């Protein structure tokens, strides 16, 4: 049966839903920046092609550095006032924001589907994890703030496009709960409409939020170097992270720099293949476009046949394509594993990197076919990529030491424990890693030598929130560790120790 676009979910229909909710932030063909508590239709807007089907929409309203510097000054004044607001009032306003986010969750999720290609279930989960996570902090904040006070100056948040709610908005709400005003920059690649609506709801209950758009290099003076800032939270790639780290090392400012790392599954003396199959399938959610995805498998040679049988069955079960494509108007939105990658240029790059691996000696184990995806007849498919996998990629491959951020995996065959560790540690630090093994003593023995912050045994690890600490090792992380109590500690001053890997050296937190 031919597929069609789900009625009621065209871009114009979803945009108009957002505009009805927050007319102060949306005009017919452009978005506003939120500066000093006021929505202002300023900045340069350029056309932006959506990955779903190349629909062209107005892009983010890019401001210049002078406007950004003024926004930081305004946020600094908001911060001076907000830091004196009693905790119970901060709790009341954050709770009010959560109520509005829950009320308009479906509209935000539909925006996420269009802007960054998330299937319906995964888009809803992005909003739900944000709201549910902050609920936990609301219940714990009185204990967490004992003996602590807000930082002097607003917190600047620069985040990647892939989790606008569960990473960026979640962090902002906790920062404001702790007494800080916040500034957020919209990612240029997508998510700016969902963030605009979310920030309109937060501003509506009187929270001190600033939202602005622009080119990162042009705004770095304001959003990283301004002496009025209290802290910076950065989520993104190592290239931009290194630039931020160089600046922050001189300023000695509180910071969190979450960067990429090549997260890896190690497979050694293992037999629980059905268990692993479930983990591998879930790992393909959102086309592995997340910082805790596992794109590398390091497999003991004698286990390769069993691993490939499991892996191939997972690949065959994946459902991908246009997340709005349904067979009949009455059908619900499909439960896909992933939709497009973030852009046509990203899809083109992934294909080029795959061909690079094969042309330099890698074995083409899987080269997926878009004809197995779910698409609307005649739609643009240029931002979609099917799963692919390279066996024994050459060490010179550009993805040998870095994460693909897309559904391209690699498998490395090893014979010894030392080879296993070397192959798992090729990116000089990662956020997560896991070992699949029937031997718990082996897992405990290699754990200290795996250069990842979180380590799983027969289970993947995730970013986590609430009680769970999060961070990185090596080049994947700089600055304070966060999660649970440490997320509050990262943006406050007090007599309890602040854990982190700052340039002057600090302790790793316990129980990671």
C-alpha positions in Angstrom: 0.0 0.0 0.0 1.3 3.5 -0.9 2.1 5.7 2.1 0.9 9.2 2.7 1.6 12.1 5.1 -0.4 11.9 8.3 -3.3 14.4 8.0 -3.1 17.4 10.4 0.7 17.2 10.7 2.0 19.2 7.8 4.7 21.8 8.6 2.3 24.7 8.2 -0.2 23.0 10.5 2.3 22.3 13.2 3.8 25.8 13.0 0.4 27.4 13.3 -0.2 25.3 16.4 2.9 26.7 18.0 2.0 30.2 16.9 -1.4 29.9 18.5 0.3 28.8 21.8 2.9 31.6 21.8 2.0 34.4 19.4 4.5 36.6 21.1 7.4 34.5 19.8 6.2 33.4 16.4 5.2 35.6 13.4 4.0 34.2 10.1 7.4 33.7 8.6 10.0 34.3 11.4 10.9 33.7 15.0 11.8 36.1 17.7 14.8 36.2 20.0 14.1 36.4 23.8 16.3 39.2 25.2 15.9 40.8 28.6 12.6 39.1 29.1 11.1 40.5 25.9 10.5 38.8 22.6 12.2 40.8 19.8 11.9 40.2 16.1 15.4 41.0 15.2 18.3 39.3 13.5 18.9 37.9 10.0 16.7 35.0 8.9 17.8 32.7 6.1 16.1 29.7 4.4 16.5 26.4 6.2 15.8 23.0 4.5 14.2 20.4 6.8 15.7 16.9 6.6 12.3 15.1 6.6 11.5 16.0 2.9 13.6 19.1 2.1 10.7 21.4 3.0 12.1 24.9 3.2 11.3 27.1 6.2 12.7 30.3 7.7 15.8 29.6 9.7 16.8 30.9 13.2 17.0 34.7 13.6 20.7 35.3 13.8 21.8 38.3 15.8 25.3 39.9 15.8 27.9 40.0 18.6 26.9 43.4 19.8 23.3 42.3 20.3 24.5 39.2 22.1 26.7 41.3 24.4 23.7 43.4 25.3 21.7 40.2 25.9 24.3 39.0 28.4 24.1 42.3 30.2 20.4 42.1 30.4 20.6 38.5 31.6 23.1 39.6 34.2 20.6 42.0 35.6 18.0 39.3 35.6 20.4 37.1 37.5 21.0 39.7 40.2 17.3 39.8 40.9 16.6 36.1 40.5 19.3 35.0 42.8 17.5 36.7 45.7 14.1 35.1 44.9 13.3 32.6 47.7 13.6 28.9 46.9 9.9 28.2 47.4 9.0 30.8 44.8 11.6 29.4 42.4 10.1 26.0 42.9 6.6 27.4 42.2 7.6 29.0 38.9 9.6 26.0 37.7 6.6 23.8 38.5 4.5 26.2 36.5 6.8 25.8 33.5 6.5 22.0 33.8 2.7 22.2 33.8 2.8 24.2 30.5 5.4 21.9 29.0 3.1 18.9 29.7 0.1 20.7 28.4 1.8 21.5 25.1 4.0 18.4 24.9 2.4 17.1 21.6 3.1 20.3 19.8 6.7 20.4 20.9 7.1 16.8 19.9 5.7 17.5 16.4 8.1 20.4 16.0 11.0 18.0 17.0 9.8 15.5 14.4 9.9 18.1 11.7 13.1 20.0 12.8 15.4 17.2 13.7 13.7 14.1 12.3 12.8 12.3 15.5 10.0 9.6 15.2 7.0 10.3 17.3 7.8 8.0 20.2 11.3 9.3 20.5 10.2 13.0 20.2 7.7 12.5 23.0 10.4 10.9 25.1 12.6 13.9 24.7 9.9 16.1 26.2 8.9 13.6 28.9 12.4 13.0 30.1 12.9 16.7 30.5 9.8 17.2 32.5 10.1 14.0 34.6 13.7 14.7 35.3 13.1 18.2 36.6 10.2 16.9 38.8 12.9 14.9 40.7 14.9 18.0 41.3 11.9 19.9 42.5 11.5 17.3 45.2 15.2 17.2 46.1 16.3 20.9 45.7 15.8 21.9 49.3 18.3 19.3 50.5 20.6 20.0 47.5 20.8 23.7 48.2 21.7 23.4 51.9 24.9 25.3 52.4 25.0 26.4 48.8 24.2 29.6 46.9 23.8 30.6 43.2 26.7 31.5 41.1 27.4 35.2 40.5 26.2 35.7 36.9 24.0 33.9 34.4 24.7 30.4 33.0 25.4 30.3 29.3 24.2 27.2 27.6 25.5 26.1 24.2 24.1 22.7 23.1 23.9 20.5 20.1 20.7 20.0 18.2 19.9 16.4 19.0 18.2 16.7 22.4 16.8 20.2 22.8 14.4 19.3 25.7 15.9 16.4 27.7 19.4 18.0 27.7 19.2 21.8 27.1 15.8 22.8 28.6 16.3 20.2 31.4 19.6 21.8 32.3 18.2 25.3 32.2 15.3 24.5 34.5 17.7 23.0 37.1 20.0 26.0 36.8 17.1 28.4 37.4 15.8 26.2 40.3 19.3 26.6 41.8 19.0 30.4 41.5 20.7 31.3 38.3 19.4 33.2 35.3 20.1 31.3 32.0 21.1 32.1 28.5 20.6 29.5 25.7 21.8 29.6 22.1 19.7 27.8 19.6 21.5 25.2 17.5 21.8 26.3 13.9 21.1 22.8 12.5 17.7 22.4 14.0 15.5 22.5 17.1 15.0 26.3 17.2 11.2 26.2 16.8 10.8 23.7 19.6 13.2 25.7 21.8 11.3 28.9 21.0 8.0 27.4 22.1 9.6 25.9 25.2 11.2 29.2 26.2 8.0 31.1 25.6 6.3 28.8 28.1 9.1 29.3 30.6 9.1 33.0 30.2 5.3 33.1 30.7 5.7 31.9 34.3 8.3 34.5 35.1 11.5 32.5 34.7 14.7 34.5 33.8 15.4 32.9 30.4 17.3 34.4 27.4 17.1 32.6 24.0 19.1 33.8 21.1 20.3 32.6 17.7 23.5 33.2 15.8 26.7 31.8 14.4 28.7 30.3 17.2 32.1 31.8 16.2 30.6 35.3 16.1 28.8 35.0 19.4 31.6 33.3 21.4 32.9 36.6 22.8 29.5 37.1 24.4 28.5 33.6 25.3 31.9 32.2 26.4 34.2 35.1 27.2 31.9 37.7 28.8 33.1 38.5 32.3 29.5 38.8 33.4 28.8 35.1 33.0 28.8 32.8 36.0 29.3 29.5 34.1 29.1 27.9 30.7 27.6 24.5 29.8 28.7 23.3 26.3 27.5 20.1 24.5 29.0 19.4 21.1 31.9 18.2 19.1 35.6 18.2 20.1 36.6 20.8 17.6 34.4 23.6 19.0 34.9 22.2 22.5 38.6 22.6 22.3 38.2 26.2 21.3 35.9 26.8 24.3 38.3 25.0 26.6 41.2 27.2 25.5 39.3 30.3 26.3 38.0 29.0 29.6 41.4 27.8 30.8 42.5 31.5 30.9 39.3 32.8 32.4 39.2 30.1 35.2 35.4 30.1 34.9 33.1 27.3 36.0 32.3 25.1 33.0 31.0 21.8 31.7 32.3 20.8 28.2 30.6 17.6 27.0 32.3 16.4 23.8 32.3 13.4 21.5 34.0 10.1 22.1 33.9 6.7 20.3 31.7 4.6 22.7 32.3 0.9 22.3 30.9 -2.5 23.1 33.5 -5.1 23.8 32.5 -8.8 23.2 34.5 -11.4 25.1 33.7 -14.9 26.3 30.0 -14.3 25.9 27.0 -16.4 25.1 23.8 -14.4 26.0 23.0 -13.4 22.4 19.3 -12.7 22.8 20.1 -10.3 25.6 22.6 -8.5 23.4 20.2 -8.3 20.5 17.8 -6.3 22.5 20.5 -3.8 23.5 21.8 -3.5 19.9 18.3 -2.8 18.5 17.6 -0.1 21.0 21.0 1.4 20.3 19.9 2.3 16.8 17.2 4.7 18.1 17.4 8.1 16.4 20.0 6.8 13.9 22.7 6.8 16.7 22.6 10.6 16.7 23.4 10.9 20.4 26.5 11.2 22.5 26.0 7.9 24.2 25.4 5.8 21.0 27.7 2.7 20.5 29.0 2.7 16.9 32.0 0.4 17.5 32.1 -3.3 18.4 35.3 -5.0 19.4 34.7 -8.7 19.1 36.8 -11.7 20.2 37.6 -13.6 17.0 36.0 -16.9 17.9 32.7 -15.1 18.7 32.5 -13.3 15.4 30.1 -15.9 13.8 27.6 -15.7 16.7 27.9 -11.9 16.9 27.2 -11.5 13.2 24.2 -13.7 13.3 22.8 -11.5 16.1 23.8 -8.3 14.5 22.3 -9.1 11.1 19.0 -10.1 12.7 18.9 -6.7 14.4 19.6 -4.9 11.2 16.8 -6.8 9.4 14.4 -5.8 12.2 15.0 -2.0 12.0 12.2 0.3 10.7 13.3 3.6 9.4 12.0 6.3 7.0 9.6 9.3 7.0 8.2 9.5 10.6 5.0 11.1 9.2 4.3 8.3 6.7 1.1 6.3 7.3 -0.8 3.8 5.3 -4.2 5.4 5.9 -5.3 8.7 7.5 -6.7 6.9 10.6 -3.3 5.3 11.4 -1.3 6.6 14.3 2.2 7.9 13.6 4.5 5.0 13.0 6.8 3.5 15.6 10.1 3.8 13.8 13.6 3.3 15.0 14.8 6.4 13.2 14.0 8.9 10.4 16.5 11.0 8.5 19.9 12.2 9.8 20.1 15.9 10.6 20.7 17.1 7.0 21.4 16.3 3.4 25.1 17.2 3.9 25.4 14.8 6.9 23.9 12.0 4.8 26.3 12.7 2.0 29.2 12.8 4.4 28.3 9.4 6.0 28.1 7.8 2.5 31.5 9.3 1.6 33.1 8.1 4.9 31.7 4.6 4.2 33.2 4.5 0.7 36.5 5.8 2.2 36.7 2.9 4.6 36.0 0.3 1.8 38.4 1.9 -0.6 41.2 1.8 2.0 40.8 -1.8 3.0 37.7 -2.2 5.2 35.3 -5.1 4.5 31.8 -3.9 3.4 29.8 -6.1 5.8 26.5 -4.2 5.4 25.6 -1.4 3.0 21.9 -0.6 3.6 19.4 0.2 0.9 16.9 3.1 1.2 14.4 0.9 -0.6 13.8 -0.9 2.7 12.7 2.3 4.3 9.1 3.8 4.6 8.7 6.8 2.4 6.0 8.8 0.8 6.0 8.5 -3.0 8.0 11.2 -4.6 9.4 12.7 -1.4 13.0 13.9 -1.1 15.2 11.2 0.5 18.5 13.0 0.4 18.9 13.3 4.2 18.2 9.6 4.8 20.8 6.9 5.2 20.3 3.2 5.7 22.3 1.2 8.3 25.8 0.3 7.2 28.7 -1.6 8.8 32.4 -2.0 8.1 34.4 -5.0 9.3 38.0 -4.4 10.3 38.2 -0.8 9.2 41.7 0.6 8.4 43.3 2.5 11.2 43.6 5.5 8.9 39.8 5.7 8.5 38.4 9.1 9.5 35.9 7.4 11.8 38.5 5.1 13.4 39.0 7.5 16.2 35.8 9.5 16.2 32.0 8.9 16.3 30.0 8.9 13.1 26.9 10.4 14.7 24.8 8.3 12.3 23.9 4.6 11.6 27.4 3.5 10.4 29.0 0.9 12.6 32.4 -0.8 12.6 33.5 -4.1 13.9 37.1 -4.8 15.0 38.3 -8.4 15.6 40.8 -9.0 18.4 42.5 -12.0 19.9 43.9 -10.8 23.2 42.8 -8.7 26.2 45.4 -6.1 25.4 44.1 -5.8 21.8 40.6 -5.5 23.2 41.5 -2.6 25.5 43.5 -0.9 22.8 40.6 -1.0 20.3 38.1 0.2 22.9 40.2 3.2 23.8 41.1 4.5 20.4 39.3 7.9 20.8 41.3 9.0 23.9 38.3 9.0 26.2 34.6 8.4 25.9 31.4 9.0 27.8 30.3 5.3 28.0 31.5 1.8 27.2 30.2 -1.7 27.8 31.5 -5.2 27.9 29.4 -8.3 27.0 30.9 -11.2 28.9 29.9 -14.3 30.9 32.9 -13.7 33.2 32.3 -11.0 35.8 35.8 -11.3 37.1 37.1 -10.4 33.6 34.8 -7.4 33.5 36.0 -6.2 36.9 39.6 -6.6 35.9 39.5 -4.6 32.7 37.2 -1.9 34.1 40.0 0.5 35.3 41.7 0.4 31.9 38.6 1.3 29.8 38.8 5.0 29.2 35.1 5.7 29.5 33.3 7.5 32.4 30.5 5.0 32.6 31.0 1.3 32.2 28.3 -1.3 31.7 28.5 -5.1 32.0 26.0 -6.8 29.7 24.1 -3.6 29.5 24.6 -0.2 27.7 25.0 3.0 29.7 23.2 6.2 29.1 23.6 9.9 29.9 21.1 9.6 32.8 19.9 12.2 35.2 18.4 12.4 38.7 20.7 10.4 41.1 23.1 9.3 38.3 26.4 11.1 37.9 27.5 11.9 34.3 30.7 13.0 32.8 33.5 11.7 30.5 37.1 10.6 30.4 40.0 12.0 28.5 39.1 14.3 25.6 35.4 13.6 25.9 34.8 15.9 28.9 36.2 19.0 30.6 35.0 20.7 33.8 32.5 19.9 36.5 30.8 16.5 36.6 27.0 16.6 36.6 23.9 14.6 37.3 21.8 14.4 40.5 23.4 16.5 43.3 26.4 17.2 41.2 24.2 19.0 38.6 23.1 21.4 41.2 26.6 21.7 42.7 28.0 22.6 39.3 26.0 25.8 39.2 26.2 26.8 42.8 28.8 27.8 45.4 29.2 26.0 48.8 31.2 24.1 51.2 30.8 20.6 49.6 33.4 19.6 47.1 32.9 20.2 43.5 34.0 17.2 41.4 35.5 17.7 38.0 38.5 17.5 35.8 39.3 21.2 35.7 42.8 22.3 34.6 44.0 22.7 38.3 42.9 19.1 39.0 40.1 17.7 41.1 38.7 14.3 42.2 36.5 12.0 40.2 33.1 11.6 41.9 32.4 8.2 43.6 30.2 5.4 42.2 30.5 6.0 38.5 
